[in-house]
Amino acid sequence: AAFLGVTKASVSKWENAQSLPDILLLPQLAAFFGVSVDALMGYESQLSREQIRRIYQELTQKFSSRPFQEVTWETEALARRYYSCYPLLLQLCVLYLNHFMLPEKPEDRQRMVSAALSWCDRISDNCTDAGISADAAVLRAILKMQQGDAREAVRILEPLMADPCRLSSQGNQVLIQACQLSGDLPRARSYTQITQYQTLLQLMEIGITELALCEDPARCLETIRRVTIVIESFHLDELHPNNAARFHYETAVFYAQNDLLPDALKALTEFEKCISRLLKAPYLHGDDYFDLLDEWIEQLPLGNAAPRDLCFLQQNITTAFSHPAFGKLKDDVTFRQIQKRLTAKT
């Protein structure tokens, strides 16, 4: 009381939550206790990577167990509280992108997309971290596509696309060589594995897109053959069973649409194996060949955790087997067994 020039009765009221100090006294109070004004008020402008991971995982679990409206209120309150913590805003965008399909009403889904877009805009307008801003731009393009504005997505992404004529497309290779020449061989080897791993995942993703876009069955079959060799050679079905499952599923759809039913069943069997692996160990990891990946994976925004709660698998499995292409297989014993096993597991 003497330090602040107020009465003892005033301090007593603060201590007993009967009143609050005048806002002009906050700097003096902070000085007295040796803390910042933010700390005095229990406010953090920035969160650590570990805090952001924990928040994301907690919200993901809540989306699977509580009414979505309640979780969105909590999420958006967090966004307002940490409106200058751009890494958090970025992960909240990812959270909404991964869960916006939950509401039954289209207007509720679009409201979530609009909220995520506003966070992307906030990041783009204010964040000085080039990496976070670039990620926000990609997320913004994906969200725009969800709004049906594919032209805007093209406008956003084309300037970011890696042009093979530009030196920036060679950045990873130059970085590896720089580490090697500087004598930091462990880092050079680590970046080599990271680049190889990311390239393989991109190859698998492009293979999935190729099957959706290509109208030439012969080319699709060749795409399947080549990507399957890559998956088997690098054990991508174990390293990233989620992406591998998607590839095997799209392969099964192609086979079924072209009346190659035995091949469709084989692809669905591989799909089942990937889902089983995902359920058993829903975490990203390296292996004996990619033995330097785990440290890098741990540095990812969400670490090695899956971006969605595993409860979403049940909904996805049910939808997957209702694809019209599988109508020709609905009475097949093997098809029904695969469907039954996966439904039971999820």
N, C-alpha and C positions, 0 to 999 in steps of 0.2 A: 504494500500500500504506500509506504514511504517512497519507494523508488519511482512509482508511477504518479505520485501526488494525488492519490485518491483516499477515501476513507476505508478503514478496516471493514466497515459494514458493506461497502461495495464489493470488496474482495470476497467476503463471506457469501454474498449473494451469487457471485460467479461460481464459487466452489460448490454451492448447493443447487446450482442450475435454476436459480430464481431469476437471473438476468444475465446479460452478456456484456462483455467490455465494449466500449465505443470503438468503432473501426479505426479511429485515429490512434488508439493505444496499441494496436497490434504490433507495429514495428518495435515499440519499447518492450512489450511482453516477450517478443521473439528474442530481443537482445538480452533480456534478463535471464531467459532459460538457455541461451546459447544455441538457438535453432533458427531455421528460416521461418518466414511467415507461412509458407506452404506447409512445412512440417507441423507448425503450431495448429494449423487448421485441418491436419490430416489429409492434405492434398498432395498427390504425386502427378507431375506433368508427364513423366515418362515411366514406362514399365520395362522391366528386364525381359530378356528372351524367355526365361523360365516362367515368369509371371504370365506372359502372353500365351505360352503353350498351355499352362494350367487353365487359364480362362477359356481358351478354345476348346479344350477337352471337356471341361465342365459344361459348357454351353452345348456341345455336341451330345453329351449324355442327356441333358435336359430336353433337347429337341426330341429325343426318342422316348421320353417318359412323362413329359408335361405338355399341357396345351401350348401349341405353337405361339399363340397370341401373347401368352404370359412370358415366354422365352424371348420373343422379339422386343417386348417392352424392356426387359432386363438388358438385352443386347444394346438397344438404342440408348438406354440410360448410360451404359458404359461408354458408348461412342461420344456422347455429349460430355461426359466427365473427363475423358482423355482425348479431347478433340485435337490436341497437338501431338499425340503419340502416333505418328504415322505408321510404324510397324504394326501396332494394334489395329488401326483402321483398316490396313491392308488385309489382315487375317480375318477381320469381321466381314469384309467383302467376300473372302473365300468361303467363310462360314455360310453366308446367305446364298451364295452361288450353289453350294453343295446341299442346301436344305430348302430352297425356295419352292420345290415341288410338293412340299408337305401340305400346305393349305388346299382345301377342296375348291374354294372359290378363286376364279382367275384374278379377280381384283386384289385379293390378298397376296397372291403370288407376285403380281406386278408391283404391289406396294413394297414388297421386300426387295425386288429388283431395283426399284427407284431409290430406295434407301441406300443400297450398295453403290449405285451410280453416284449418289451425292457424296459418299465417302471417297470414291475414286477421284471425283472432281476436286475435293478438298486436298487430297494428296498431290494431284497434278499442279494445283495452283500454289501450293505452299511448301511442299517438301523439297529440300535441297539434295537429298540422297538420290543420285541418278538411277540406281538399281531399283529402289522402291518405286520411283516414279514410272520406270519402264514396266514394272510388274503391274502397276495400277492401270497403265494404258492397255495392256493385254486384257486384264480383267474387265475394263470398261468395254472393250470390243466384244467380249463374250456376252456381257450383260446386254449390250445393244442388240446382239443377235437374238437373245431371249425376248426382247421387245419387238422382234420382227424387223429391225432396222439393219439389215445385212450391209447395205451400202455404206452406212456410217462405220460399221466394223471394218470394212475394207479401207476406208479413208484413214482410220486410226492406225491400222496395222501395216499398210504398205510401206510407210517410211521406216518402220522398225525392222522390216524383213531383211535378213542377212543377204546382202548383195555380194555374190562371189567376186565381183570386180572391185570391191572395196577392201581395204586393208583390215578393217574391223572384223571381217569374217575369218581372218587368220589369227585373231587375238589369242585363242587358247594355245595354238601351236607355238606362237612367239613366246608366250608366258612359260611354257614347258622348256623351251630352248634357253630362255633367260635364266631359269632356275638351274638348269644343267651347267651352263657356262659360269654361273656364280659359285658353283661347287655345292649347291643345295640339292643333292641327288634324291634324298627322301621326298622333298616337296615336288620335284620334277616327276617322280614316279607316281606320287599321289594324284597330281593334276592329270597325268596320262590316263590313269584308271578312271577318274571322274569323267573326263572327256569321252573316253571309250564307252563308258556306261550310259551316259546321256545320249550319245549318238545311237546306240543300240535301241534304247527306248524310243527315240524319235523314229527310227526305222520301223519299229513295230507299229507305232501310231500311224505313220504314213501308209503302212500296209493295210491297216483297217480302213483308212480313208480311200485308198485305191480300190478296195473291194466295193465300196459304196458308190464310187464315181464311174468305174470302168464298165463299159457296155459290151466288151469283148470277152466272152467266157474263156477263151484260150489264154488271154493275158491274165485274167483273174486266177486261173489255175497255176500259171507260172509264178504269179505273185505269192500265192499260198505256198508253193513249193520252196521258193527262195526264203521267205520269211520264216517258214517252219524250220529250215536248216539253221538259220541264225538263232532261233529260240532254243533249239536242241543243243547247238554247239556251245552256247554261252549260258545254258541253264536259266534262261530268263523266266521260265515258268516257275522256278523256285525263288529267283531274286525279286521278281515283280509279278506275282501271280495275278494281281488285279488286271494289269494290262494284257498279260498273256491270256487270261480268261476272256477278255473282250475280243481278242483276235480269234481265238478258237470258236467263240460264239458266232462272230460274223462269218467265219469260214463255214460253220454248220448251216447258217442261213443260206449262203450262196449254194452250197451243195444241194440243200433241200429244194431251193427254187429251180435248180437245173436237173431235178430228178435223180441226183446221185445220192440216193438214200443211204447205202452202206457207208459212204464217206461222211455223210452228215452225222451218222451215229458215232463214227470214230471221233469226229471233231467234238461232239457233245460229251464223249467220254473224257477227252482232254480238258474240256471246259469244267467238267465235274472235278477232275483232279486239282485244277487250279483253285476252284472254290474251296475245296477241302483244305488245301494248304493255307489259303487265306483265313479260314476259320481257325485253323490250328495255330498259326503264328501271324497275326495281322500287323506285322511290323516290317519296315524296310531293313535290309541287312546286306552285307557282302557275303563272300564265300571264299574258298581256297584260292580261286583265281583273282577275284576282286578283294584282295585281303587288306586293302588300304581304304576301303569305302566307308567303314563304320564311323570313323572319326568325322568324315565330311557329312554323312547323313545326320549325325548328332547335331551338326551346326545348322541344319535346315530349320526354317521358322517353326515347324511343328515337330522337329526331331524325327524319330523313326515311327511316330504314331500315324495311324490311318486318318485321313481327313474326315471320314464319316464313321459314325457308330455302326458296328456290325449288324445291328438290328435292321438296317436298311437292306441287307442282303435278302431277307425274306420277301420283301416287296419286289425287289428286282428279279428274283428267281421266278416268282409267280408271273410277272410280266414277260419274262424271257421265254417261257415255255408256251405262252399264248400267242406267239408270233404266227401270223397266217401261213408262213412258209412251212411250219411244222404240222399243218393240217394233215398232210399225207402220212405222218408218222404217229398220229395220236393213238392208233390201235396197235402199234408195234410194241412187243413185250419189252425189248431193250430200252426203247424210248421211255416207256412208262416207268420202268425200274429206275432209270437215271433221274427222272422227275421226282419220283417218290423219295429216293435217297436224299436228294438235295433239299427237298421241302422239309424232310424230317431233320436234317442237320441244321437248317437255318431257323 
